[in-house]
Amino acid sequence: MRTKESIERLDAAVRALGEVDLADWSDATLRGHLDELSAVLCQVDDELSRLADAVRARGFRVEEKAVERVEVILAA
């Protein structure tokens, strides 16, 4: 896969995750889908870790941008 296509796919994944809002889910709905949600979240975590590990294995750092951190803190 080409570099540009890979970055576009990662950007699309981030946008898709950003569209998920569990605040709209009732407790009953969340409870009913907790196993599925947990499995998917673990898969996402595994894939993100795999990509970050590949970057680190080549001697590079994975860093958060300071602006993104501020946005997350302000949103909380």
Biopython code that builds the backbone (N, CA, C, O; Angstrom):
import numpy as np
from Bio.PDB.StructureBuilder import StructureBuilder

atoms = [
    (1, "MET", "N", (0.848, -1.169, 0.000)),
    (1, "MET", "CA", (0.000, 0.000, 0.000)),
    (1, "MET", "C", (0.899, 1.240, 0.000)),
    (1, "MET", "O", (1.911, 1.286, 0.700)),
    (2, "ARG", "N", (0.524, 2.219, -0.774)),
    (2, "ARG", "CA", (1.315, 3.445, -0.850)),
    (2, "ARG", "C", (1.195, 4.258, 0.436)),
    (2, "ARG", "O", (0.216, 4.145, 1.174)),
    (3, "THR", "N", (2.205, 5.076, 0.683)),
    (3, "THR", "CA", (2.253, 5.895, 1.894)),
    (3, "THR", "C", (1.035, 6.798, 1.999)),
    (3, "THR", "O", (0.395, 6.856, 3.049)),
    (4, "LYS", "N", (0.708, 7.502, 0.921)),
    (4, "LYS", "CA", (-0.430, 8.435, 0.934)),
    (4, "LYS", "C", (-1.724, 7.694, 1.263)),
    (4, "LYS", "O", (-2.532, 8.168, 2.062)),
    (5, "GLU", "N", (-1.914, 6.551, 0.656)),
    (5, "GLU", "CA", (-3.115, 5.756, 0.907)),
    (5, "GLU", "C", (-3.157, 5.274, 2.359)),
    (5, "GLU", "O", (-4.220, 5.261, 2.979)),
    (6, "SER", "N", (-2.022, 4.884, 2.891)),
    (6, "SER", "CA", (-1.968, 4.432, 4.288)),
    (6, "SER", "C", (-2.362, 5.550, 5.242)),
    (6, "SER", "O", (-3.148, 5.331, 6.164)),
    (7, "ILE", "N", (-1.819, 6.752, 5.027)),
    (7, "ILE", "CA", (-2.152, 7.891, 5.881)),
    (7, "ILE", "C", (-3.632, 8.239, 5.741)),
    (7, "ILE", "O", (-4.292, 8.536, 6.737)),
    (8, "GLU", "N", (-4.157, 8.206, 4.522)),
    (8, "GLU", "CA", (-5.579, 8.491, 4.306)),
    (8, "GLU", "C", (-6.455, 7.486, 5.049)),
    (8, "GLU", "O", (-7.479, 7.859, 5.621)),
    (9, "ARG", "N", (-6.063, 6.226, 5.044)),
    (9, "ARG", "CA", (-6.843, 5.203, 5.746)),
    (9, "ARG", "C", (-6.788, 5.401, 7.254)),
    (9, "ARG", "O", (-7.792, 5.220, 7.942)),
    (10, "LEU", "N", (-5.615, 5.772, 7.772)),
    (10, "LEU", "CA", (-5.502, 6.054, 9.205)),
    (10, "LEU", "C", (-6.339, 7.275, 9.578)),
    (10, "LEU", "O", (-7.011, 7.272, 10.609)),
    (11, "ASP", "N", (-6.305, 8.317, 8.748)),
    (11, "ASP", "CA", (-7.136, 9.504, 8.990)),
    (11, "ASP", "C", (-8.619, 9.147, 8.983)),
    (11, "ASP", "O", (-9.381, 9.635, 9.818)),
    (12, "ALA", "N", (-9.027, 8.301, 8.048)),
    (12, "ALA", "CA", (-10.428, 7.876, 7.972)),
    (12, "ALA", "C", (-10.822, 7.092, 9.221)),
    (12, "ALA", "O", (-11.937, 7.236, 9.722)),
    (13, "ALA", "N", (-9.914, 6.268, 9.719)),
    (13, "ALA", "CA", (-10.197, 5.503, 10.940)),
    (13, "ALA", "C", (-10.379, 6.436, 12.130)),
    (13, "ALA", "O", (-11.268, 6.230, 12.956)),
    (14, "VAL", "N", (-9.537, 7.462, 12.217)),
    (14, "VAL", "CA", (-9.657, 8.433, 13.311)),
    (14, "VAL", "C", (-10.986, 9.165, 13.215)),
    (14, "VAL", "O", (-11.668, 9.348, 14.223)),
    (15, "ARG", "N", (-11.361, 9.588, 12.009)),
    (15, "ARG", "CA", (-12.653, 10.274, 11.831)),
    (15, "ARG", "C", (-13.809, 9.361, 12.218)),
    (15, "ARG", "O", (-14.751, 9.801, 12.879)),
    (16, "ALA", "N", (-13.747, 8.101, 11.815)),
    (16, "ALA", "CA", (-14.816, 7.153, 12.143)),
    (16, "ALA", "C", (-14.931, 6.965, 13.650)),
    (16, "ALA", "O", (-16.037, 6.939, 14.190)),
    (17, "LEU", "N", (-13.801, 6.836, 14.330)),
    (17, "LEU", "CA", (-13.827, 6.696, 15.790)),
    (17, "LEU", "C", (-14.366, 7.961, 16.445)),
    (17, "LEU", "O", (-15.067, 7.889, 17.454)),
    (18, "GLY", "N", (-14.042, 9.114, 15.875)),
    (18, "GLY", "CA", (-14.523, 10.380, 16.416)),
    (18, "GLY", "C", (-16.026, 10.544, 16.308)),
    (18, "GLY", "O", (-16.623, 11.319, 17.057)),
    (19, "GLU", "N", (-16.640, 9.827, 15.390)),
    (19, "GLU", "CA", (-18.088, 9.908, 15.203)),
    (19, "GLU", "C", (-18.859, 9.026, 16.182)),
    (19, "GLU", "O", (-20.077, 9.151, 16.300)),
    (20, "VAL", "N", (-18.167, 8.149, 16.872)),
    (20, "VAL", "CA", (-18.823, 7.266, 17.842)),
    (20, "VAL", "C", (-18.988, 8.024, 19.151)),
    (20, "VAL", "O", (-18.017, 8.542, 19.704)),
    (21, "ASP", "N", (-20.222, 8.087, 19.644)),
    (21, "ASP", "CA", (-20.504, 8.805, 20.888)),
    (21, "ASP", "C", (-21.275, 7.877, 21.818)),
    (21, "ASP", "O", (-22.484, 7.696, 21.671)),
    (22, "LEU", "N", (-20.572, 7.301, 22.764)),
    (22, "LEU", "CA", (-21.207, 6.363, 23.690)),
    (22, "LEU", "C", (-22.080, 7.070, 24.713)),
    (22, "LEU", "O", (-22.852, 6.418, 25.416)),
    (23, "ALA", "N", (-21.974, 8.386, 24.810)),
    (23, "ALA", "CA", (-22.814, 9.135, 25.746)),
    (23, "ALA", "C", (-24.290, 8.994, 25.383)),
    (23, "ALA", "O", (-25.159, 9.108, 26.247)),
    (24, "ASP", "N", (-24.568, 8.749, 24.121)),
    (24, "ASP", "CA", (-25.952, 8.581, 23.672)),
    (24, "ASP", "C", (-26.515, 7.200, 23.996)),
    (24, "ASP", "O", (-27.723, 6.984, 23.901)),
    (25, "TRP", "N", (-25.657, 6.279, 24.373)),
    (25, "TRP", "CA", (-26.101, 4.918, 24.656)),
    (25, "TRP", "C", (-26.645, 4.848, 26.077)),
    (25, "TRP", "O", (-26.060, 5.400, 27.008)),
    (26, "SER", "N", (-27.756, 4.171, 26.225)),
    (26, "SER", "CA", (-28.273, 3.933, 27.579)),
    (26, "SER", "C", (-27.378, 2.901, 28.265)),
    (26, "SER", "O", (-26.608, 2.197, 27.611)),
    (27, "ASP", "N", (-27.490, 2.823, 29.583)),
    (27, "ASP", "CA", (-26.717, 1.811, 30.315)),
    (27, "ASP", "C", (-27.086, 0.409, 29.850)),
    (27, "ASP", "O", (-26.226, -0.466, 29.749)),
    (28, "ALA", "N", (-28.369, 0.201, 29.569)),
    (28, "ALA", "CA", (-28.819, -1.118, 29.112)),
    (28, "ALA", "C", (-28.190, -1.468, 27.762)),
    (28, "ALA", "O", (-27.757, -2.599, 27.544)),
    (29, "THR", "N", (-28.144, -0.498, 26.871)),
    (29, "THR", "CA", (-27.532, -0.727, 25.560)),
    (29, "THR", "C", (-26.048, -1.009, 25.712)),
    (29, "THR", "O", (-25.520, -1.937, 25.100)),
    (30, "LEU", "N", (-25.378, -0.209, 26.526)),
    (30, "LEU", "CA", (-23.950, -0.415, 26.751)),
    (30, "LEU", "C", (-23.689, -1.792, 27.351)),
    (30, "LEU", "O", (-22.782, -2.506, 26.923)),
    (31, "ARG", "N", (-24.489, -2.152, 28.341)),
    (31, "ARG", "CA", (-24.345, -3.462, 28.981)),
    (31, "ARG", "C", (-24.568, -4.575, 27.956)),
    (31, "ARG", "O", (-23.863, -5.583, 27.970)),
    (32, "GLY", "N", (-25.541, -4.394, 27.076)),
    (32, "GLY", "CA", (-25.864, -5.413, 26.080)),
    (32, "GLY", "C", (-24.794, -5.596, 25.020)),
    (32, "GLY", "O", (-24.699, -6.653, 24.397)),
    (33, "HIS", "N", (-23.996, -4.574, 24.820)),
    (33, "HIS", "CA", (-22.956, -4.632, 23.785)),
    (33, "HIS", "C", (-21.550, -4.571, 24.364)),
    (33, "HIS", "O", (-20.579, -4.398, 23.628)),
    (34, "LEU", "N", (-21.440, -4.712, 25.674)),
    (34, "LEU", "CA", (-20.147, -4.546, 26.338)),
    (34, "LEU", "C", (-19.093, -5.535, 25.853)),
    (34, "LEU", "O", (-17.934, -5.162, 25.666)),
    (35, "ASP", "N", (-19.481, -6.790, 25.647)),
    (35, "ASP", "CA", (-18.510, -7.781, 25.162)),
    (35, "ASP", "C", (-17.991, -7.401, 23.779)),
    (35, "ASP", "O", (-16.787, -7.449, 23.523)),
    (36, "GLU", "N", (-18.916, -7.020, 22.882)),
    (36, "GLU", "CA", (-18.524, -6.608, 21.535)),
    (36, "GLU", "C", (-17.645, -5.362, 21.577)),
    (36, "GLU", "O", (-16.602, -5.301, 20.927)),
    (37, "LEU", "N", (-18.079, -4.379, 22.346)),
    (37, "LEU", "CA", (-17.349, -3.122, 22.452)),
    (37, "LEU", "C", (-15.956, -3.355, 23.024)),
    (37, "LEU", "O", (-14.977, -2.803, 22.521)),
    (38, "SER", "N", (-15.864, -4.157, 24.056)),
    (38, "SER", "CA", (-14.565, -4.464, 24.664)),
    (38, "SER", "C", (-13.640, -5.142, 23.662)),
    (38, "SER", "O", (-12.457, -4.812, 23.581)),
    (39, "ALA", "N", (-14.178, -6.088, 22.901)),
    (39, "ALA", "CA", (-13.364, -6.798, 21.908)),
    (39, "ALA", "C", (-12.849, -5.837, 20.837)),
    (39, "ALA", "O", (-11.680, -5.890, 20.456)),
    (40, "VAL", "N", (-13.727, -4.966, 20.360)),
    (40, "VAL", "CA", (-13.326, -4.011, 19.321)),
    (40, "VAL", "C", (-12.300, -3.022, 19.863)),
    (40, "VAL", "O", (-11.314, -2.724, 19.190)),
    (41, "LEU", "N", (-12.522, -2.511, 21.071)),
    (41, "LEU", "CA", (-11.567, -1.573, 21.662)),
    (41, "LEU", "C", (-10.199, -2.222, 21.858)),
    (41, "LEU", "O", (-9.169, -1.581, 21.647)),
    (42, "CYS", "N", (-10.187, -3.481, 22.259)),
    (42, "CYS", "CA", (-8.911, -4.201, 22.412)),
    (42, "CYS", "C", (-8.224, -4.383, 21.063)),
    (42, "CYS", "O", (-7.001, -4.275, 20.973)),
    (43, "GLN", "N", (-8.998, -4.657, 20.011)),
    (43, "GLN", "CA", (-8.419, -4.793, 18.670)),
    (43, "GLN", "C", (-7.821, -3.472, 18.197)),
    (43, "GLN", "O", (-6.728, -3.444, 17.631)),
    (44, "VAL", "N", (-8.543, -2.377, 18.433)),
    (44, "VAL", "CA", (-8.029, -1.056, 18.060)),
    (44, "VAL", "C", (-6.735, -0.775, 18.818)),
    (44, "VAL", "O", (-5.753, -0.319, 18.233)),
    (45, "ASP", "N", (-6.741, -1.047, 20.111)),
    (45, "ASP", "CA", (-5.551, -0.830, 20.938)),
    (45, "ASP", "C", (-4.374, -1.666, 20.435)),
    (45, "ASP", "O", (-3.250, -1.171, 20.347)),
    (46, "ASP", "N", (-4.633, -2.933, 20.106)),
    (46, "ASP", "CA", (-3.572, -3.811, 19.602)),
    (46, "ASP", "C", (-2.969, -3.268, 18.308)),
    (46, "ASP", "O", (-1.749, -3.263, 18.140)),
    (47, "GLU", "N", (-3.825, -2.811, 17.398)),
    (47, "GLU", "CA", (-3.333, -2.300, 16.118)),
    (47, "GLU", "C", (-2.557, -0.999, 16.291)),
    (47, "GLU", "O", (-1.523, -0.800, 15.652)),
    (48, "LEU", "N", (-3.051, -0.115, 17.154)),
    (48, "LEU", "CA", (-2.324, 1.131, 17.415)),
    (48, "LEU", "C", (-0.965, 0.840, 18.041)),
    (48, "LEU", "O", (0.035, 1.464, 17.687)),
    (49, "SER", "N", (-0.935, -0.106, 18.970)),
    (49, "SER", "CA", (0.336, -0.498, 19.597)),
    (49, "SER", "C", (1.291, -1.088, 18.572)),
    (49, "SER", "O", (2.490, -0.811, 18.605)),
    (50, "ARG", "N", (0.768, -1.895, 17.668)),
    (50, "ARG", "CA", (1.598, -2.511, 16.623)),
    (50, "ARG", "C", (2.244, -1.438, 15.747)),
    (50, "ARG", "O", (3.436, -1.507, 15.446)),
    (51, "LEU", "N", (1.453, -0.453, 15.345)),
    (51, "LEU", "CA", (1.986, 0.615, 14.506)),
    (51, "LEU", "C", (3.009, 1.462, 15.262)),
    (51, "LEU", "O", (4.069, 1.789, 14.729)),
    (52, "ALA", "N", (2.688, 1.811, 16.501)),
    (52, "ALA", "CA", (3.618, 2.610, 17.312)),
    (52, "ALA", "C", (4.913, 1.840, 17.562)),
    (52, "ALA", "O", (5.998, 2.420, 17.510)),
    (53, "ASP", "N", (4.808, 0.551, 17.832)),
    (53, "ASP", "CA", (6.002, -0.273, 18.055)),
    (53, "ASP", "C", (6.875, -0.324, 16.802)),
    (53, "ASP", "O", (8.102, -0.314, 16.897)),
    (54, "ALA", "N", (6.240, -0.378, 15.626)),
    (54, "ALA", "CA", (7.001, -0.405, 14.375)),
    (54, "ALA", "C", (7.766, 0.903, 14.176)),
    (54, "ALA", "O", (8.893, 0.898, 13.681)),
    (55, "VAL", "N", (7.157, 2.011, 14.560)),
    (55, "VAL", "CA", (7.838, 3.311, 14.466)),
    (55, "VAL", "C", (9.011, 3.348, 15.441)),
    (55, "VAL", "O", (10.120, 3.736, 15.076)),
    (56, "ARG", "N", (8.756, 2.942, 16.679)),
    (56, "ARG", "CA", (9.808, 2.962, 17.713)),
    (56, "ARG", "C", (10.952, 2.003, 17.380)),
    (56, "ARG", "O", (12.111, 2.297, 17.673)),
    (57, "ALA", "N", (10.635, 0.870, 16.774)),
    (57, "ALA", "CA", (11.661, -0.116, 16.424)),
    (57, "ALA", "C", (12.661, 0.443, 15.416)),
    (57, "ALA", "O", (13.785, -0.047, 15.301)),
    (58, "ARG", "N", (12.241, 1.467, 14.694)),
    (58, "ARG", "CA", (13.133, 2.094, 13.714)),
    (58, "ARG", "C", (13.848, 3.307, 14.292)),
    (58, "ARG", "O", (14.517, 4.047, 13.570)),
    (59, "GLY", "N", (13.700, 3.506, 15.608)),
    (59, "GLY", "CA", (14.430, 4.566, 16.285)),
    (59, "GLY", "C", (13.732, 5.914, 16.327)),
    (59, "GLY", "O", (14.332, 6.912, 16.725)),
    (60, "PHE", "N", (12.471, 5.951, 15.921)),
    (60, "PHE", "CA", (11.715, 7.199, 15.944)),
    (60, "PHE", "C", (10.819, 7.238, 17.175)),
    (60, "PHE", "O", (10.565, 6.214, 17.809)),
    (61, "ARG", "N", (10.345, 8.437, 17.502)),
    (61, "ARG", "CA", (9.436, 8.598, 18.639)),
    (61, "ARG", "C", (8.019, 8.841, 18.144)),
    (61, "ARG", "O", (7.807, 9.434, 17.086)),
    (62, "VAL", "N", (7.067, 8.382, 18.913)),
    (62, "VAL", "CA", (5.661, 8.684, 18.664)),
    (62, "VAL", "C", (5.279, 9.727, 19.698)),
    (62, "VAL", "O", (5.315, 9.459, 20.898)),
    (63, "GLU", "N", (4.913, 10.915, 19.236)),
    (63, "GLU", "CA", (4.614, 12.017, 20.146)),
    (63, "GLU", "C", (3.208, 12.548, 19.908)),
    (63, "GLU", "O", (2.695, 12.530, 18.789)),
    (64, "GLU", "N", (2.602, 13.017, 20.984)),
    (64, "GLU", "CA", (1.349, 13.752, 20.858)),
    (64, "GLU", "C", (1.692, 15.186, 20.523)),
    (64, "GLU", "O", (2.701, 15.716, 20.988)),
    (65, "LYS", "N", (0.868, 15.805, 19.728)),
    (65, "LYS", "CA", (1.047, 17.233, 19.493)),
    (65, "LYS", "C", (0.496, 17.972, 20.696)),
    (65, "LYS", "O", (-0.553, 17.598, 21.220)),
    (66, "ALA", "N", (1.172, 18.996, 21.137)),
    (66, "ALA", "CA", (0.742, 19.767, 22.311)),
    (66, "ALA", "C", (-0.655, 20.332, 22.119)),
    (66, "ALA", "O", (-1.430, 20.374, 23.074)),
    (67, "VAL", "N", (-0.999, 20.765, 20.919)),
    (67, "VAL", "CA", (-2.319, 21.340, 20.649)),
    (67, "VAL", "C", (-3.405, 20.302, 20.880)),
    (67, "VAL", "O", (-4.439, 20.614, 21.471)),
    (68, "GLU", "N", (-3.190, 19.080, 20.426)),
    (68, "GLU", "CA", (-4.188, 18.028, 20.607)),
    (68, "GLU", "C", (-4.396, 17.726, 22.084)),
    (68, "GLU", "O", (-5.526, 17.498, 22.516)),
    (69, "ARG", "N", (-3.324, 17.723, 22.861)),
    (69, "ARG", "CA", (-3.447, 17.464, 24.289)),
    (69, "ARG", "C", (-4.282, 18.541, 24.958)),
    (69, "ARG", "O", (-5.113, 18.235, 25.812)),
    (70, "VAL", "N", (-4.075, 19.788, 24.586)),
    (70, "VAL", "CA", (-4.839, 20.893, 25.163)),
    (70, "VAL", "C", (-6.306, 20.742, 24.806)),
    (70, "VAL", "O", (-7.168, 20.961, 25.657)),
    (71, "GLU", "N", (-6.611, 20.373, 23.571)),
    (71, "GLU", "CA", (-8.000, 20.191, 23.154)),
    (71, "GLU", "C", (-8.665, 19.093, 23.971)),
    (71, "GLU", "O", (-9.820, 19.238, 24.372)),
    (72, "VAL", "N", (-7.962, 18.008, 24.223)),
    (72, "VAL", "CA", (-8.521, 16.908, 25.006)),
    (72, "VAL", "C", (-8.780, 17.357, 26.432)),
    (72, "VAL", "O", (-9.830, 17.048, 26.996)),
    (73, "ILE", "N", (-7.845, 18.076, 27.020)),
    (73, "ILE", "CA", (-8.013, 18.555, 28.394)),
    (73, "ILE", "C", (-9.185, 19.518, 28.479)),
    (73, "ILE", "O", (-9.981, 19.437, 29.414)),
    (74, "LEU", "N", (-9.307, 20.430, 27.517)),
    (74, "LEU", "CA", (-10.403, 21.393, 27.526)),
    (74, "LEU", "C", (-11.752, 20.716, 27.316)),
    (74, "LEU", "O", (-12.764, 21.170, 27.849)),
    (75, "ALA", "N", (-11.774, 19.641, 26.549)),
    (75, "ALA", "CA", (-13.025, 18.939, 26.285)),
    (75, "ALA", "C", (-13.499, 18.151, 27.497)),
    (75, "ALA", "O", (-14.694, 17.884, 27.628)),
    (76, "ALA", "N", (-12.594, 17.780, 28.373)),
    (76, "ALA", "CA", (-12.935, 16.942, 29.526)),
    (76, "ALA", "C", (-13.665, 17.680, 30.590)),
    (76, "ALA", "O", (-14.013, 17.098, 31.617)),
]
sb = StructureBuilder()
sb.init_structure("model")
sb.init_model(0)
sb.init_chain("A")
sb.init_seg("    ")
for serial, (resi, resn, name, xyz) in enumerate(atoms, 1):
    if name == "N":
        sb.init_residue(resn, " ", resi, " ")
    sb.init_atom(name, np.array(xyz, "f"), 0.0, 1.0, " ", f" {name:<3s}", serial, name[0])
structure = sb.get_structure()
